[in-house]
């Protein structure tokens, strides 16, 4: 484990993310090692040192079959070129000696299994049997062979066990050994046998693009009985993505209910909310073009954008309703409202954009998060304003309530009251 502390922001030209990718490419070229470079994530969303994407392959099958399936999937992932680092935590790379006891021969010599187990435990184990004190300190007493006598199975010929007749019999006469490779750890996730593939996307590959590719790949390659789940930052990203949709729907519903109460109409608020999807699409265009990613901060910008862009529709629709109340024709009312409210709408947009520009040109620690918020608001407001001025009047003529008859009824009521 090597920890690197970067220079301050004003003394370097690259971000921590860019430096991580550069160092990862360098260590990948070192033969004989498998290393990963990560930025310590101290947020509650993920454990410190976790990879951005952790793909957990789950099954009820044994670990040998799980390792074969996960390695096959890992090879396909590496061929895609979308990830700068990839590793599987389920590896059969731990050497292990299996001891097979000839029970018939041991029985003939009067040696039971307990004697053999005790000999192996004493020579190879780390069993604690007592403690002793020396110069005021207490130490454990652990009997075992020297390290060089425990790493070579040839030493089994020099371990002895007593037979029923009292003779010392070498263990090699009673046991045979075989060397196998075992996994270093047997992991589970959600109660199932699990192999976790840790991944770091290549520079320019967003989290959403990487997850979409992994979803399509696992659907093609995983056999029946295997499933996939995510952990770490990828799991938080998926959960926050679902939260964003719910938050957007709730914000739209809240705005709609307030407008219904204000306008006393179920149709006019729908015209106001037409500006919201158009502005969101304008912001998402720049996210799709990789000017930023759909991060937590850009999601905050999208939620903020819903409230800001709704103001434009309110200005135009409310003024058109007032003109109709004065007796202006339906089509003429919305045309005049668009012309009269043009200056306030442009001034509102200009004020918001100018206020957010400092976020776009920010530098130093946390500049990326501020840039994401600023980019979403600036692009969404600019494109949403254009659509508001040209599209909303057209939608108004088809959706909004015609209030000309209401005005005439009000006039007749006043005339009758005067008579």
ZITA-V145811 format. One record per backbone hydrogen bond with DSSP energy under -0.5 kcal/mol. CO is the residue of the C=O (numbers start at 1). NH is the residue of the N-H. E is the energy in kcal/mol with one decimal. If there is no record, write none. Layout:
CO,NH,E
CO,NH,E
This chain:
4,6,-0.6
8,11,-1.8
9,12,-1.3
15,19,-2.2
16,20,-2.2
17,21,-1.8
18,22,-1.9
19,23,-2.6
20,24,-2.3
21,25,-1.9
22,26,-1.6
23,27,-2.5
24,28,-1.8
25,29,-0.6
26,29,-0.9
27,30,-1.2
29,31,-0.7
30,33,-1.0
38,40,-0.5
40,42,-0.8
43,46,-1.1
47,50,-1.9
51,233,-0.8
52,234,-0.8
53,55,-0.5
53,199,-3.0
54,56,-0.7
54,231,-1.9
55,57,-0.7
55,197,-2.9
56,58,-0.6
56,229,-2.3
57,195,-2.0
58,227,-2.3
59,193,-1.4
62,66,-1.9
63,67,-2.6
64,68,-1.7
65,69,-2.3
66,70,-2.7
67,71,-2.3
68,72,-1.8
69,73,-2.1
70,74,-2.4
71,75,-2.1
72,76,-1.5
73,77,-2.0
74,78,-2.3
75,79,-1.6
76,80,-0.8
77,80,-0.7
77,81,-0.5
77,82,-0.5
78,81,-0.7
82,202,-2.8
85,200,-2.1
87,198,-2.5
89,91,-0.9
91,93,-1.7
91,184,-1.1
93,95,-0.7
94,182,-3.0
96,98,-0.6
96,180,-2.8
98,100,-0.6
98,178,-1.7
99,101,-0.5
100,176,-2.4
101,103,-1.3
102,106,-2.1
103,107,-2.3
104,108,-1.9
105,109,-1.6
106,111,-3.1
107,110,-0.8
109,164,-2.1
110,112,-0.6
112,116,-1.4
113,117,-2.7
114,118,-2.5
115,119,-2.1
116,120,-2.4
117,121,-2.4
118,122,-2.5
119,123,-2.3
120,124,-2.3
120,125,-0.6
121,125,-1.5
123,145,-2.7
127,143,-0.6
130,141,-2.8
132,139,-2.9
134,137,-1.5
137,134,-3.0
139,132,-2.2
140,142,-0.7
141,129,-2.3
141,130,-0.9
141,143,-0.5
146,149,-1.5
147,150,-1.7
147,151,-0.7
152,155,-1.8
153,156,-1.6
154,157,-1.5
155,158,-1.7
156,159,-1.0
156,171,-0.7
156,172,-0.7
159,171,-2.7
161,169,-3.0
163,166,-1.2
167,163,-2.6
167,169,-0.6
169,161,-2.3
170,173,-1.8
171,174,-2.2
171,175,-2.0
174,102,-3.3
176,100,-3.2
178,98,-3.0
178,180,-0.6
180,96,-2.9
182,93,-0.5
182,94,-2.6
185,187,-0.7
187,194,-2.4
189,192,-1.2
192,189,-2.1
193,59,-1.7
195,57,-2.9
195,197,-0.6
196,89,-2.2
196,198,-0.6
197,55,-3.0
198,87,-1.7
199,53,-1.9
200,84,-2.3
200,85,-1.3
202,205,-2.2
204,206,-0.7
206,210,-2.2
207,211,-2.4
208,212,-2.3
209,213,-2.0
210,214,-2.2
211,215,-2.3
212,216,-2.0
213,217,-2.3
214,218,-2.6
215,219,-1.6
216,220,-1.1
217,221,-2.0
218,222,-2.0
223,226,-1.3
225,60,-0.6
227,58,-2.8
229,56,-3.1
231,54,-0.9
231,234,-0.8
232,236,-1.6
233,237,-2.3
234,238,-2.3
235,239,-2.3
236,240,-2.6
237,241,-2.0
238,242,-1.8
239,243,-1.9
240,244,-2.1
241,245,-1.5
242,246,-1.9
243,247,-2.9
244,248,-2.6
245,249,-2.3
246,250,-2.5
247,251,-2.4
248,252,-2.4
249,253,-2.4
250,254,-2.5
251,255,-2.4
252,256,-2.6
253,257,-2.4
254,258,-2.1
255,259,-2.3
256,260,-2.4
257,261,-1.9
258,262,-1.9
259,263,-3.4
260,264,-1.7
260,265,-0.6
267,270,-0.6
267,271,-1.0
268,271,-0.7
268,272,-1.4
269,273,-2.1
270,274,-0.5
271,274,-0.9
272,275,-1.3
273,276,-1.0
273,277,-0.8
274,278,-1.0
275,279,-2.1
276,280,-2.5
277,281,-2.3
278,282,-1.6
279,283,-1.9
280,284,-2.6
281,285,-1.6
282,286,-0.8
283,287,-1.2
284,288,-2.5
285,289,-1.5
286,291,-2.2
286,292,-0.6
287,290,-1.4
293,295,-2.2
295,299,-1.9
296,300,-1.6
297,301,-1.9
298,302,-1.9
299,303,-2.2
300,304,-2.2
301,305,-2.2
302,306,-1.4
303,307,-1.0
304,308,-1.8
305,309,-2.6
306,310,-1.1
307,311,-0.5
308,311,-1.0
309,312,-1.0
309,313,-0.9
310,314,-1.9
311,315,-2.2
312,316,-1.9
313,317,-2.7
314,318,-2.3
315,319,-1.4
316,320,-2.0
317,321,-2.2
318,322,-1.8
319,323,-2.0
320,324,-2.1
321,325,-1.9
322,326,-1.0
323,326,-0.5
323,328,-2.3
324,327,-1.6
329,333,-2.2
330,334,-1.5
331,335,-1.8
332,336,-2.6
333,337,-2.3
334,338,-2.2
335,339,-1.8
336,340,-2.9
337,341,-2.5
339,342,-0.6
341,345,-2.1
342,346,-2.5
343,347,-2.6
344,348,-2.4
345,349,-2.4
346,350,-2.7
347,351,-2.4
348,352,-2.2
349,353,-2.8
350,354,-2.6
351,355,-1.8
352,356,-1.4
353,357,-1.3
356,359,-1.6
356,360,-1.0
357,360,-0.8
357,361,-1.6
359,362,-0.6
364,367,-1.8
366,370,-1.6
367,371,-2.5
368,372,-2.1
369,373,-1.8
370,374,-2.6
371,375,-2.8
372,376,-1.8
373,377,-1.9
374,378,-2.7
375,379,-2.3
376,380,-2.1
377,381,-2.6
378,382,-2.3
379,383,-2.4
380,384,-2.2
381,385,-2.0
382,386,-1.5
383,387,-2.0
384,388,-2.1
385,389,-2.2
386,390,-1.4
387,391,-3.1
387,392,-1.2
391,395,-2.3
392,396,-2.6
393,397,-1.5
394,398,-0.7
395,398,-0.8
395,399,-2.2
396,400,-1.4
401,403,-0.6
403,407,-1.9
404,408,-2.1
405,409,-2.3
406,410,-2.1
407,411,-2.3
408,412,-2.6
409,413,-2.1
410,414,-2.1
411,415,-2.4
412,416,-2.6
413,417,-2.2
414,418,-2.0
415,419,-2.1
